[in-house]
């Protein structure tokens, strides 16, 4: 199995600020996403990833996050098995994002 590169929340914030092109996927559940989310993220709960492959682009880096990093690691592993190559798992997930004091949106 390929090792999925880790990305910390500071690196993610820098990527957002710089306008770098990527696709951010939140694999938490809707009730978690509604409380706090990273602007521009696409909600696809972990269990829905297999049915959502048509919605997930292959031509840009994919940044995957969850609450703390576990579900996003599983999503990255699954997507890697489906042939996705430019994957990054956000270490610490939304917990680390909030702890760092970065902006969030509530839906």
ChimeraX attribute file (.defattr): number of C-alpha atoms within 10 A of each C-alpha:
attribute: neighborCount
match mode: 1-to-1
recipient: residues
	/A:1	6
	/A:2	8
	/A:3	10
	/A:4	15
	/A:5	14
	/A:6	17
	/A:7	18
	/A:8	15
	/A:9	22
	/A:10	14
	/A:11	12
	/A:12	17
	/A:13	14
	/A:14	11
	/A:15	13
	/A:16	15
	/A:17	9
	/A:18	9
	/A:19	8
	/A:20	11
	/A:21	11
	/A:22	15
	/A:23	18
	/A:24	22
	/A:25	22
	/A:26	27
	/A:27	27
	/A:28	23
	/A:29	16
	/A:30	12
	/A:31	8
	/A:32	14
	/A:33	23
	/A:34	13
	/A:35	11
	/A:36	15
	/A:37	22
	/A:38	20
	/A:39	12
	/A:40	12
	/A:41	16
	/A:42	17
	/A:43	20
	/A:44	21
	/A:45	19
	/A:46	20
	/A:47	13
	/A:48	12
	/A:49	17
	/A:50	13
	/A:51	9
	/A:52	12
	/A:53	12
	/A:54	9
	/A:55	10
	/A:56	17
	/A:57	12
	/A:58	15
	/A:59	11
	/A:60	13
	/A:61	17
	/A:62	22
	/A:63	22
	/A:64	28
	/A:65	31
	/A:66	28
	/A:67	21
	/A:68	17
	/A:69	21
	/A:70	16
	/A:71	21
	/A:72	27
	/A:73	23
	/A:74	15
	/A:75	25
	/A:76	26
	/A:77	18
	/A:78	15
	/A:79	19
	/A:80	17
	/A:81	12
	/A:82	11
	/A:83	9
	/A:84	17
	/A:85	17
	/A:86	17
	/A:87	24
	/A:88	22
	/A:89	25
	/A:90	28
	/A:91	23
	/A:92	21
	/A:93	23
	/A:94	25
	/A:95	14
	/A:96	18
	/A:97	24
	/A:98	16
	/A:99	10
	/A:100	11
	/A:101	8
	/A:102	13
	/A:103	12
	/A:104	14
	/A:105	12
	/A:106	10
	/A:107	8
